[in-house]
Amino acid sequence: MLPSQPRATNASTVEQICIAIENGIIGGQFIAGQRLTEAALTKQLGVSRGPLREALRRLETTGLIVMQANRGAMVRKLSRKDITDRFQLRAVLEGHAAARVTARLDEPGVRDIMSTLWHEIDSLQQGRGSRSFIEHNNTLHKALILHCGNALLAQQWQQLLVPMLYFSFLRNPDLLDIAQSLDEHRQIIEAIVTGDETRAEKAAQDHILRSHHKIQLLPDAEFDRIFNYAR
């Protein structure tokens, strides 16, 4: 059953609707290719059509749903090409961001967050981290974008993170090689703190493209189960 009470109590009505629909997709209540009718959603969520339509437009910009003429909203079905296109562009953006962070190392907060992440890698590798790998991973990738000094790049990067793709990938243990990911995180941070922009860019790009390669090796049935919530 679709949650009728979104988790963000202080968010606007439109934001609450976005969160509720996103949760419904991530939780498997909605599957790829399924139509999202206004009549059903207004009843389930207890909202009017105006805020619902605005929420659907916002979700379309994230790539989570698609709007079709005369058919309305539909949960986006991700193809292998969709994945390839997004990962290739993300590799370019994060690689450039890593190089820019290297050049901005002495800007306020940059060196501190890199140091924190470096020590956190040690803790996670020794099995005594205070946070999970997923939390660490999120912080690292967001730090590269936040501190690169390019708001347009940050906006484009955010649009690449289709919630369905992002959560599916990080919550699937078969696709996570934590030990290798931590080693790659260390290589990125080491290149940044030593001032090597070229190496930082390559390390960040290689890290993203390795994840993409693992996804593309999945059999079709497993790909659909993970990324399109096939039952």
SEMARVEX-732348 format. One record per residue (C-alpha): x, y, z. Coordinates in pm, 1 decimal, decimal comma. Layout:
<atoms>
atom east->X | north->Y | up->Z
...
</atoms>
This chain:
<atoms>
atom east->0,0 | north->0,0 | up->0,0
atom east->132,1 | north->344,3 | up->-91,8
atom east->223,4 | north->543,9 | up->221,1
atom east->-31,6 | north->820,0 | up->278,0
atom east->186,4 | north->1014,8 | up->520,9
atom east->516,3 | north->1124,3 | up->359,2
atom east->821,2 | north->1123,4 | up->583,1
atom east->903,6 | north->1497,4 | up->561,1
atom east->646,4 | north->1664,7 | up->786,5
atom east->783,0 | north->2017,2 | up->731,1
atom east->801,3 | north->1994,0 | up->354,4
atom east->556,8 | north->2159,3 | up->117,8
atom east->262,6 | north->1959,9 | up->-14,3
atom east->435,4 | north->1914,3 | up->-350,4
atom east->755,5 | north->1793,5 | up->-183,6
atom east->555,3 | north->1553,3 | up->33,5
atom east->387,0 | north->1408,7 | up->-272,7
atom east->723,7 | north->1366,5 | up->-446,7
atom east->861,8 | north->1182,2 | up->-145,3
atom east->557,2 | north->957,8 | up->-115,8
atom east->568,9 | north->856,6 | up->-482,5
atom east->945,1 | north->804,6 | up->-466,2
atom east->899,8 | north->582,4 | up->-161,3
atom east->630,0 | north->388,7 | up->-343,3
atom east->865,4 | north->318,5 | up->-632,9
atom east->1164,6 | north->234,7 | up->-416,0
atom east->948,7 | north->12,2 | up->-196,9
atom east->813,6 | north->-177,6 | up->-496,3
atom east->452,3 | north->-61,0 | up->-475,0
atom east->500,8 | north->83,0 | up->-823,5
atom east->703,7 | north->-103,3 | up->-1085,0
atom east->874,4 | north->10,1 | up->-1404,0
atom east->626,8 | north->76,1 | up->-1683,5
atom east->330,2 | north->116,6 | up->-1450,1
atom east->93,8 | north->407,4 | up->-1512,6
atom east->40,9 | north->652,9 | up->-1226,7
atom east->-314,0 | north->778,8 | up->-1265,2
atom east->-420,9 | north->1107,2 | up->-1110,5
atom east->-746,4 | north->959,2 | up->-986,2
atom east->-573,9 | north->682,0 | up->-792,1
atom east->-296,5 | north->901,6 | up->-651,7
atom east->-524,2 | north->1182,1 | up->-534,0
atom east->-731,6 | north->925,2 | up->-347,4
atom east->-435,8 | north->736,6 | up->-197,8
atom east->-247,9 | north->1049,0 | up->-92,0
atom east->-544,1 | north->1266,1 | up->-2,9
atom east->-426,5 | north->1556,2 | up->-217,8
atom east->-574,1 | north->1768,0 | up->-495,3
atom east->-480,6 | north->1741,0 | up->-862,5
atom east->-288,6 | north->2071,3 | up->-876,0
atom east->-7,4 | north->1981,2 | up->-632,0
atom east->-2,7 | north->1626,2 | up->-769,3
atom east->57,6 | north->1747,8 | up->-1124,4
atom east->338,8 | north->1976,1 | up->-1006,9
atom east->496,0 | north->1684,5 | up->-815,2
atom east->479,5 | north->1463,9 | up->-1124,4
atom east->649,9 | north->1735,6 | up->-1329,9
atom east->929,2 | north->1754,4 | up->-1072,9
atom east->972,7 | north->1379,2 | up->-1069,8
atom east->995,1 | north->1381,3 | up->-1448,2
atom east->1298,1 | north->1613,2 | up->-1429,7
atom east->1477,4 | north->1357,6 | up->-1210,9
atom east->1411,6 | north->1082,1 | up->-1464,2
atom east->1210,3 | north->881,7 | up->-1214,0
atom east->892,5 | north->898,7 | up->-1422,6
atom east->808,5 | north->988,8 | up->-1780,7
atom east->507,9 | north->1188,0 | up->-1903,0
atom east->335,8 | north->1055,7 | up->-2215,1
atom east->84,8 | north->1241,7 | up->-2428,4
atom east->-270,1 | north->1121,8 | up->-2364,2
atom east->-143,9 | north->861,1 | up->-2116,8
atom east->-11,6 | north->1063,6 | up->-1825,9
atom east->268,8 | north->960,0 | up->-1593,6
atom east->448,9 | north->627,8 | up->-1601,9
atom east->728,1 | north->486,8 | up->-1387,8
atom east->1043,1 | north->501,9 | up->-1596,7
atom east->1187,2 | north->174,6 | up->-1721,2
atom east->1565,3 | north->183,8 | up->-1727,7
atom east->1743,9 | north->25,3 | up->-2020,6
atom east->2109,5 | north->-68,6 | up->-2032,8
atom east->2166,2 | north->233,8 | up->-2256,6
atom east->2003,4 | north->458,6 | up->-1995,0
atom east->2248,6 | north->324,1 | up->-1740,3
atom east->2545,5 | north->365,0 | up->-1975,1
atom east->2453,9 | north->721,6 | up->-2068,4
atom east->2415,3 | north->825,1 | up->-1704,7
atom east->2730,5 | north->657,3 | up->-1579,4
atom east->2944,4 | north->793,9 | up->-1861,8
atom east->2826,7 | north->1148,5 | up->-1797,2
atom east->2856,3 | north->1104,1 | up->-1421,8
atom east->3216,8 | north->987,5 | up->-1465,7
atom east->3296,5 | north->1304,0 | up->-1660,1
atom east->3128,2 | north->1528,8 | up->-1403,9
atom east->3280,9 | north->1363,6 | up->-1096,4
atom east->3621,8 | north->1345,0 | up->-1260,1
atom east->3614,2 | north->1717,5 | up->-1333,1
atom east->3480,1 | north->1785,3 | up->-983,2
atom east->3768,8 | north->1590,1 | up->-826,9
atom east->4019,3 | north->1794,3 | up->-1028,2
atom east->3853,0 | north->2119,2 | up->-923,2
atom east->3843,6 | north->2013,5 | up->-557,1
atom east->4217,5 | north->1946,7 | up->-583,2
atom east->4272,4 | north->2300,6 | up->-710,2
atom east->4050,6 | north->2434,3 | up->-429,2
atom east->4208,5 | north->2229,9 | up->-150,7
atom east->4284,0 | north->2536,1 | up->60,5
atom east->3928,9 | north->2669,1 | up->39,1
atom east->3741,1 | north->2658,7 | up->373,9
atom east->3632,2 | north->2309,7 | up->473,2
atom east->3783,1 | north->2119,5 | up->181,4
atom east->4094,2 | north->1983,2 | up->347,8
atom east->3896,2 | north->1902,8 | up->663,7
atom east->3635,4 | north->1688,5 | up->485,8
atom east->3904,9 | north->1505,2 | up->290,6
atom east->4091,8 | north->1431,9 | up->614,0
atom east->3773,8 | north->1308,9 | up->781,8
atom east->3693,8 | north->1078,3 | up->491,0
atom east->4052,2 | north->946,9 | up->482,0
atom east->4041,3 | north->847,0 | up->849,0
atom east->3694,6 | north->700,6 | up->803,5
atom east->3832,2 | north->469,0 | up->536,1
atom east->4082,4 | north->336,5 | up->790,8
atom east->3803,1 | north->272,8 | up->1039,6
atom east->3579,6 | north->98,7 | up->786,2
atom east->3862,7 | north->-122,4 | up->663,0
atom east->3930,1 | north->-225,7 | up->1021,1
atom east->3563,7 | north->-295,6 | up->1087,4
atom east->3516,5 | north->-23,6 | up->1347,5
atom east->3356,3 | north->256,3 | up->1151,4
atom east->3093,1 | north->463,4 | up->1330,5
atom east->2901,6 | north->501,2 | up->1003,6
atom east->2806,8 | north->253,7 | up->733,7
atom east->2986,9 | north->226,0 | up->403,1
atom east->2681,6 | north->366,8 | up->224,7
atom east->2686,2 | north->679,4 | up->443,9
atom east->3059,2 | north->719,3 | up->379,9
atom east->3009,2 | north->667,6 | up->7,4
atom east->2732,9 | north->928,0 | up->-9,5
atom east->2944,9 | north->1181,2 | up->179,1
atom east->3247,0 | north->1136,7 | up->-47,1
atom east->3063,1 | north->1173,4 | up->-375,1
atom east->2857,5 | north->1468,2 | up->-250,2
atom east->3172,5 | north->1635,5 | up->-111,8
atom east->3335,1 | north->1627,5 | up->-454,8
atom east->3032,4 | north->1800,7 | up->-604,0
atom east->2974,1 | north->2042,1 | up->-315,5
atom east->3332,6 | north->2167,4 | up->-304,1
atom east->3410,3 | north->2183,4 | up->-676,5
atom east->3280,1 | north->2538,7 | up->-695,2
atom east->3047,9 | north->2483,2 | up->-991,6
atom east->2675,7 | north->2515,8 | up->-919,6
atom east->2572,8 | north->2416,6 | up->-1272,7
atom east->2778,7 | north->2098,5 | up->-1252,8
atom east->2613,0 | north->2018,1 | up->-919,5
atom east->2269,4 | north->2064,7 | up->-1073,4
atom east->2348,1 | north->1837,9 | up->-1367,5
atom east->2498,1 | north->1574,8 | up->-1136,5
atom east->2187,5 | north->1568,0 | up->-919,0
atom east->1966,5 | north->1507,1 | up->-1219,6
atom east->2171,5 | north->1200,9 | up->-1308,4
atom east->2092,1 | north->1034,3 | up->-979,7
atom east->1761,2 | north->878,8 | up->-1069,5
atom east->1635,4 | north->772,6 | up->-725,0
atom east->1539,8 | north->429,2 | up->-852,5
atom east->1890,1 | north->366,7 | up->-984,8
atom east->2069,0 | north->522,2 | up->-688,4
atom east->1887,7 | north->331,6 | up->-415,0
atom east->1874,3 | north->2,1 | up->-603,5
atom east->2245,2 | north->1,2 | up->-667,9
atom east->2354,2 | north->95,5 | up->-316,9
atom east->2116,1 | north->-147,5 | up->-146,9
atom east->2218,2 | north->-447,7 | up->-355,7
atom east->2509,9 | north->-632,0 | up->-191,8
atom east->2586,5 | north->-829,0 | up->-507,7
atom east->2695,1 | north->-508,3 | up->-680,9
atom east->2894,5 | north->-367,1 | up->-391,9
atom east->3261,1 | north->-454,2 | up->-354,9
atom east->3321,7 | north->-253,0 | up->-40,6
atom east->3690,3 | north->-337,0 | up->-6,7
atom east->3769,2 | north->-229,5 | up->-361,5
atom east->3549,4 | north->79,3 | up->-333,3
atom east->3731,1 | north->191,2 | up->-19,9
atom east->4067,2 | north->143,8 | up->-191,2
atom east->3943,4 | north->355,7 | up->-480,4
atom east->3812,5 | north->621,7 | up->-242,3
atom east->4156,4 | north->635,4 | up->-84,2
atom east->4319,2 | north->680,8 | up->-425,9
atom east->4085,6 | north->971,8 | up->-504,6
atom east->4150,1 | north->1145,4 | up->-172,7
atom east->4525,5 | north->1083,4 | up->-187,5
atom east->4543,0 | north->1243,1 | up->-532,4
atom east->4342,4 | north->1542,4 | up->-408,7
atom east->4545,5 | north->1610,5 | up->-94,7
atom east->4877,0 | north->1573,1 | up->-282,8
atom east->4763,4 | north->1828,3 | up->-539,3
atom east->4759,0 | north->1597,2 | up->-840,8
atom east->4459,0 | north->1717,2 | up->-1043,5
atom east->4515,2 | north->1476,5 | up->-1332,5
atom east->4535,6 | north->1172,4 | up->-1106,9
atom east->4234,9 | north->1285,3 | up->-902,1
atom east->4025,4 | north->1320,8 | up->-1217,3
atom east->4125,8 | north->978,2 | up->-1350,3
atom east->4075,8 | north->806,0 | up->-1014,3
atom east->3723,7 | north->946,1 | up->-980,9
atom east->3633,7 | north->852,9 | up->-1337,8
atom east->3771,8 | north->499,5 | up->-1307,3
atom east->3577,0 | north->450,6 | up->-983,6
atom east->3244,3 | north->537,6 | up->-1148,8
atom east->3313,2 | north->338,4 | up->-1465,1
atom east->3403,4 | north->24,8 | up->-1267,3
atom east->3058,4 | north->31,6 | up->-1109,4
atom east->2902,5 | north->70,6 | up->-1452,0
atom east->3097,7 | north->-228,4 | up->-1582,4
atom east->2966,7 | north->-451,3 | up->-1302,1
atom east->2609,8 | north->-350,2 | up->-1381,4
atom east->2648,1 | north->-426,8 | up->-1750,3
atom east->2768,6 | north->-778,6 | up->-1671,6
atom east->2436,4 | north->-861,8 | up->-1504,4
atom east->2205,3 | north->-1107,6 | up->-1683,7
atom east->1890,7 | north->-943,4 | up->-1821,1
atom east->1660,2 | north->-1093,3 | up->-1558,8
atom east->1880,9 | north->-974,0 | up->-1274,4
atom east->1921,2 | north->-630,3 | up->-1431,3
atom east->1542,9 | north->-588,6 | up->-1444,5
atom east->1497,9 | north->-720,9 | up->-1091,4
atom east->1743,8 | north->-469,1 | up->-948,3
atom east->1679,1 | north->-158,9 | up->-1154,8
atom east->1321,7 | north->-201,8 | up->-1273,4
atom east->1177,3 | north->-387,2 | up->-974,6
atom east->1064,8 | north->-675,1 | up->-1192,7
atom east->874,4 | north->-932,1 | up->-991,7
</atoms>
